[in-house]
C-alpha cells in the first residue's frame, strides 16, 4: 500500500489502459471456472426446464400396457392449460397464495427482524446468549421446524391448549394460512434480524451522540438515523426473503399437507405435477414461477434497491479507492 | 470500458459453450440408456452381493430384526434397511425418483399394493418368475394386487384390511354383548356409552382417506370403480356410504379432530382412551397392547360394520418387488423369498400382528391362540375390495381425496362430491 506511487492519470493514460486490458483478460481467465460451474448448475437447468415445458413424455400406454417412452413436442400447450385451461383455477389460487404469503410474511418478518436486531445490538449482560438464542430457529431445517409446528398445531397440541379453543389448524381455511405465517415468521425473522444487526454495527456511535446533542428523541433517532443507515442492508435481506418465500414449499407441505387449497403454492403445484409424472406441465409451472421470481426481483431492485450498488460505488470513488464494501454474512436457504 | 465489454463477451461465449456441451452430453447419455435397459438382460435375476430394502417407516421395529436375522446367515449378501417417510405418498415419491434416475440405491422396494400397475407399466420393477414362488399358498386376492396385465411383478408380503377396534371394557360396562355388525348398531352402542368419542378412522387428506372412503362406499353396496375398470360412484349406494361419514361428522359421532387423523394420530387417540370404536389396520394390535397404552388388554377387533351387514374392507398391504435398476437381483429374489416365506411371515406376525399373505398361517392353532382374531381377519380379507387399479393411480386417488374431503368438511354435499368425482374418474380412466 505504501510502496505504490500513484501515477499521474492524464499523462500515462495509454499504458494504463493496456494494463487494464491485461488484467481484464487475467480476470476473465481466473473467473472462467466459476462461470463454467454457474453455467452448469444454473444456466443448464433453466434452459433444460424451459425445453422440458414444451414437451410431453410418457403419457400413453402401448398394446402391452407399458408406458410409451420418448418425448412429444407440444409447443405452448402446457402454458395454455395453466393460464386458461384445466389447470387455471389451481394456478391462480396458488399464485394468489404465493403472493399473499410473500407480502404478509416478509412484512411481519421485517418489522420483527429489525426489532430483534435492535435488541441484539444493545450492550447488556448475556447479550451473547440472546443473540445465539434468537438465531436458533434459523438454524433448524425448514422441514424439521414444520414437523415441530405440526405437533404444536395438532388437534390436542400446545397451540390449542394456549388459546383454550379447538382450532383444527391443518384443515382448509384461513387458520391454515395463519399457521404457515406463524411458523415461517418464527423461522425466518431471525435471518432479517441477523442482517439488520450487521447493518447496525456499521453505524458509527458518533452519529448517535451528535443526534443526542441536537436533542433528538429515541423515535426520531430511529427514523432519521438508524433506519436510513441500515436501509441498504435491510433491502438485501428483504430481497432474499422475498425470493425465498416465492418458492415456499416445504413448510406448507409438511405442516398442512398436500392438495390443501388454502396453502397450496406454485412450487407445490409444480411438485404435484412432477409427482404424477407430468414433467412437461411441472416444468411449465416451474418456469412460470422462475419468471415471476425474476420479475419481482428485478422490479424490487429497480424501484427500491437501484441505489444499493450505486451508493457503494459513490462512496468508494473519491476517497477510499481500495476499500472494499463491507461484507454482509449472507446465507441462502436451499429448498426443494 | 472497451476491455470490460470484451471480457463480458468472452465470458458469455464460454458459458454458452459449456451449456451446449452439457446439453449434448446429457442428451446422448439419456438416449443411450432408455432404449435397452428394460428388456432382455435387465430381467435376468443375476448377481449376488449387498442389497437394500426400501420401505416406509418401520413402525413396529420388526423389519430390522428380520434383516439382522438374514444378515447373520448371509455374511456376503448383507441387506440394509432404508427407511422412507411415514407418509405413503412421500414413499412413492422417493421410489419414483429413484427409478427415474435409474439409481441402484434401492434393490428391493416395498410397494403399496396400489402402486404395482404404475411401477410395472413404467418398467421400473422387474417381472418375477412365477415358478420361484408357491403361489397357491397365498391368499388369492393378494396375488391380484401383485399382478399387472397377467404378469407377476411382486410377491405379496403383508396384507391389510381395515378392522374395527373396539373397547371391550366400555361395551361390557354398558351391557352390550358384542361388537356392532351394522352402522345402526354402532350408533346405538355409542348412544349407550357416555364420556368417550364414538368412532374415528383416517380422514386427513391423504391415501388413508381414499381407503376410508372406498370402504364406506363398498360397505353400503356401492363401488368406486367396477370390475371392468369403469367408474360408477354416482349411485344411491355410494351416497349412503359417504353419508355415513358425512353425517357422522355433522352429528358428532365422529369427533371433529378426526379430519386431521392419519394412522398414528388415530392410534394415539385410541390409546389415550378417547375412542370407543376405531377403524384401523391390524398393525395397531401389538402396539396398543404394549405398556404405556391406556387401553392395553381392554380392546378387541371385529370385522368392519356395514350398512346392512358386515362391511367390505379396503384391501391394503405391501408387496415386495425388485427394482429394475438394482444390482444383485439374485440375492434380492432370495431375500424376497425369505421375507415372504412361511417362516418369515410367521415370525413377522408374531412380532407385529401384521397380517400375513400366506393362507395357512391363519389356520395355525398356535397363532390363533395368540391372535384370536385371525379367522375373522381371514374372512375380512377374502371379502376385501381392492382400490381402483390404475396406471395413473396418483391422479385417481387425488380425485377421490378431493371429493371425499370436500364432502366431509361440508364444502360440497354428498351428491355434488360424488357427481364431480364420477366426472373426474371418467377422464382419468379413459385410454
Interface residues (C-beta under 8 A of the other chain):
Chain A: X17 X20 X21 X24 X25 X27 X28 X31 X32 X35 X36 X38 X39 X40 X43 X44 X47 X48 X58 X60 X61 X64 X65 X66 X67 X69 X154 X155 X156 X166 X168 X170 X171 X172 X257 X258 X259 X260 X272 X275 X276 X277
Chain B: X3 X4 X6 X7 X10 X11 X14 X15 X16 X18 X19 X22 X23 X26 X34 X35 X89 X93 X96 X120 X121 X122 X123 X148 X149 X204 X205 X206 X256 X257 X259 X260 X265 X391 X392 X394 X395 X398 X401 X402 X405 X409 X411 X431
